[in-house]
Amino acid sequence: MIDARFRKNIDIPLLIVTFLVAALGIITLYSVSRDASTRYYQKQLVFFGVGLVVMVAMATVDYNRFPRFVRLLYGINIGMLLVVMKFAAKKGAQRWIPLGGFQLQPSEFAKLIMIICLAVYLQRRQEKIRELPTLLGSLAYMGVPMLLIFKQPDLGTALVLMAMWFGMTFIAGARVKHLAGLILIGMVLFTGMWKLNVLKPYQKNRLSAFLNPDWDPKDAGYHVIQSRIAVGSGQVWGKGIGKGTQAQGRFIPENHTDFIFTVIGEEGGFVFSSILVTLYAALLFRGAMTIAWAEDMLGKLLAAGVVSMYAFHIIVNIGMTIGIMPVTGVPLPLFSYGGSSLLLNMAAIGLLLSISMRRHQLVF
């Protein structure tokens, strides 16, 4: 399926890291759901199989063809984010479109779509990106889907899009002083959103609990306190698969999605937690190498978007489980349970492969 000219440039280390992280995730899901009514590890295996097809398909696509489809992709993205608001809320949020037995989460796919759309937008305006109006225009371009996602409400994913925007505009050549100024303005706006109650009460409580979990140990601070107990009790080698008292006793909410790192911390201890963190560091390193290898700005921007997305997810997810970041609903890439999330991440890996394989395509 992949041209012989490009096969020799396949990033094998990236593939190995991807498979190892996914395998560890499935093993962890087996631990927390082997006796549950919903065996998440079985579903995750199916999603991974489909994800492999998606990854290969994305790798075979020449990313230089993306510009001709940007308007269509952007329109589809906005359309899906509007349609999801027509469905009944689940767990207090409107984020999913039911498709038979599968729950489609448009905000997950919005990440990859916006990486593609913003990369093309910035490439076409590369010569003017150092000018503030152009930079603000790119922020407005990203801001439309960001606001729709925030309205669901899904603050975590909205922040992911913001992190992607910063990473991509930096690689595009935006002035650091402009980006720093926008960060300061963002802080002022956030303060205003807090004072005017634009943020939901549970979002404000999570931030308050981050600063002092003992302020509300039975509600807002519960996640962080139980997570710290679990990770700390794992010590060096962990308690063993299926033997974590916090994880198996259901003291950790969402231990198969947002707080899955807590499970490996308790049952795998410092050793296996460090292995996972090392694998993620290797994944980000290969992504950074892809940015460096790309011989055209579009390739660099696409890779920067993927790396920024992964970096935000990894840092925030692991950070919140050990209490150094606020609790935000972002899954651990390739590791947490979720069909939409896993398919997105496999597609993103496929995009990195496409860029690395075609880094010398001008030679031919």
N, C-alpha and C positions, 0 to 999 in steps of 0.2 A: 504493500500500500504506500510505502514511502520511497521516493526516488533514491536510486542507488547512490547518486552524488551526495545526498544528504545523510544517508544512514551512518557514514563514518563519523559524522559530527554529533551523533546522539549522545546526550549527556547521561552516560551510564551511572555515575555517582548520584545524580539527582533521582534517577529511577530507583536505585537501591534504597536511598533514604526514604523516598515516598512509600515504597512497599513495606519497609521496616516500621515506619510510624503507623501505617494503616493496620499492619499485623498486630502491633502492640495494642492499638485501639480496640480491635476485635477481641483480643484476649481479655482486655479489661472489661469490655461489655459482657463477655461470657461470665466473668466473675460476678457481676452485679445483677445479671438477668437470667442465669441458667435455670433458676427455680421460680422465676416470675411468670405471670400469665402472658406477658409480652416478652418474647425472647429477642431482645434487641440485636444480639450478635448475629442471629440468623438473617434478620432483615439487612443488617449492615453488610453481610457477605454478599447479598444480592445487589445492594447498592454499589458495592465495590466492583462487582462484575460488570455492571452497567457503566460504572465510572471508567473502567479500563477502555471500554469501547469509545466513550466520550473523549478520553485523553488521547487515544490514537487518532481519532477523527480530527481533533483540534491540532494535533502535531502535523497532520498531513496538509492542513490548510496554509497557504502562503499568506502571512499576515499583511502583506502589501496589498491584498485585495480588500481589506477592511474598509478603506475610505469610501468606496462606492456604496457601501451598505449602512453607513453611519446614521443617516436620517431615518431609515427604516428601523434600525435597532433602537435609536433614541425614542422613537414614537411607540414602539412595542413596549419598551421599558416603562414609559409614563402610563401607557394604557393598562398594563398589568398592575401597577401601583394604585391606579384609580379603581380598577375592577375589584381588587381585594377588599376595598372598603364597603362593598355591597354585601359581603358575607358576614355571618354572625361572628361576634367576638369569641375568642377562645383564650382562656386564662387572662381575660381583661384586655386582650389586644386583637386587632384585625390584621393578621399577618399571613394567613393561609387561605389557599383556594383548594377546596376538596375535589380531588379527581379520582373517584373510586376509592381504592384503599390507600392512595398516596395523597399527602398533603403538600401541595406546591407552595413554596414560600418565595414570592416574587422578589422580596428584598435581598435574598441571597444571590439570585441571578443578576440583580441590578448592579452588584459589585463588578462582575466581569464585564457586563455591558458598558458600564460607565468607564471602566479602564480603557476599553476600545474606543469609545466615543471621545473621551477627554484626550486620549493620545493623539487622535486625528485632529481634534480641535487645536491642540497646542502645536502640533507639527506644522499646521497651515499658518500659524501665527508666530512661528519661532523667532523671526526677526524683530517682532514687536513685544515679545514677552517681558522685556525689561522695562516696558512702559506700564505704569500703574493702571490705566484704563483697560489694557489688554488682560492684565492679571485679574482685575475685578470682573471682566467679562467671562473669564474661565470659571471664576468662583460662582457667578450667577448661573452658568451653564450646568455646573455640578449641583448648585443649590436647589434647583427645582425638584429632582428626585430625592434629594436629601430632606427637604421639608415634607414631602409626601411620606417618606419613611418615618420621620420624626412624629408625624401625626398618627401613626398606627396604634399606639406609640411604640417606637423602637429606637431609643436613644443610642444604644450600642452600635447598631448598623449605621445610623446617621454619622456617628463619630468615625466609623471605619471609612466612610466615603470622604470625610474631611481629611483623615490621615493620608488617604490615597492622593487627594488633591495636592497636599503639601509636598509629598514625595515626588510627584510627577512634575509639578511646576518648578521645583528645585532643580531637577535634572534638566528641565527645559531651558533653564538659565535665568529664572526670575531673580530679582535683586533680594538679597538676604534681608536688607532693611525693610523692604516692602512686606515680606513674609512676617518679620518680627512685629511690624506695626499692626498687621492684621491679627496676630495672636493677641496683642494687647487690646485691640478693639473687641475681639471675641470674648476676652475675659470680662470686659465691661458689659457686653451684651448678656453674657451668662448671668452676671450679677443682677441685671435688670430682669431677666427671665425668672430668677429666683424670687425677687421682691414682688413681681407682678403675678406670681403663681402660674406662670406659663408651664413650668415643670410640674409633672404629676406628683401628688403627695408621696407615693412610694419611691419615686426617683429622688426626691429631696431626703427622704428617710434613709435611703441607701448611702447617700453622700455623708449624712450626719453619722451614720453607723460606721463608716469607714474611718472617720476621725476618732470615734469613741464607740466601739462595739458594745461595751457594757452599758451604754446609754439606754438600749432597748434589747436586752439579751434574748427575749422570747419572741421577738418579731424581726425588726430591721437588722439587728446585729446577730441574729441566730445563725445565718449562713456562715458568716466569717468566724464566729466562735467555734462552731462545730467543725468547720474545715480546718482550723488551726489545730484543734485537738486531734483530728484524724491524721494530718500530715506529721505532727510531732510524735504521735504514738507509733508511727512506722519505724522510727529510729533509723538504723543503718541498713538492715536487710529486709525490713518489712515483716508483716505477719503471715504472708503467704496468700496465694490466690484463693479467694473465697473465705478468708479468715479475718477480714477486717471488721471489727465490731461496729465502728461508726458507719461504714459503707453498707454492710449487710443488715445492720439494724435500722436502716432507713433514717438515720439521724441527719444524713446529708441530703438535702433536697436537690433534685435534678442531678443525681450522681451519674447519670448516663449521658448528660449533655454539658451544661455549663460548668458543673463541678466535677467532671470526670477525673481531672488531675488529682483531686483529693483521694480518689480510690487508689491510683498507682502510688501516691505518696504513703498511704497507710499500708497497703498490701505489698508494695514493692520496695518501700523504704527509700532512703537517700540514694542508694545505688541505682535502682531502676529509674527513679525520678531524674537523676543526673544523666543517665543514658538517653532518656527522652529529650531532655533539654539539649544535650549534645547533638542529637539527630536534628532537632529544629535549628540549631546554630549552623549545622552543615547545610540544611536546606536553604537558609537565608544566604549563606556564603555562595552556594551555587547560583542562587538568584542574582546576587551582586556580580558574580562572574559573567552571567548572561548579559547584564547591563554593559559591562566593560567590553564584552566580545562584539556586541551589536555594532555594525558598521554604518547604520543609518539611525536618524533620530526617532523614527517611528518605533523601531525595535527597542531602542533604549527606553522610550517612554512606556511602552507596553510592559516591559520587564520591571520597570520601576513601580508601576502600579501594582503588579502582583506581589513584589517584595514588600511594598508598603502595607498592603493588605495583610499579608502573612505576619509581618512584624508586629502590627497593632494587635491582631488576634492573639498571638502567642504571648506577648508581654502583658497585655491586659488580663487574659484568662488565667495564666499562671499567677500573675501578681495578685489577683483578687482572691485566689484560693489560699494564699499565705498572708493575706491582710495588708499588702503594700500598695494595692490599687482598689478603687471603689468597685463594688459589685455591679457589673454590667453584663447584660445578656449577650455575650459573644462566645461562640463555641471554639473549641480547640481544633485547629485545622487538621483534617484527615484522621482525627482521633475521636472526637465527640460523635455521638449517634445523631443521624439526621440525613435523610436522602438528599434534600436540596443542598445542604451544606457540603456533603461528600461529592456530589456531582459537580458543584461549583469548583471545589478545590482540585478535583481531577482534571477539569477543563483548564484551570489555571496552570497546572503542571504541564499539560499539553501545549499551552501557549508558550511557556518557557522553552519547551523542547523545540517548538517550531522556530523560535527566534535563534536558539543556539545552533540548530542544524543548518540554518540559512545564513550564518554569519559570513560565509565566504561566497555567497551566491553571485556576486558581481564578477567573480573570476570566470565563471562559465559564460 
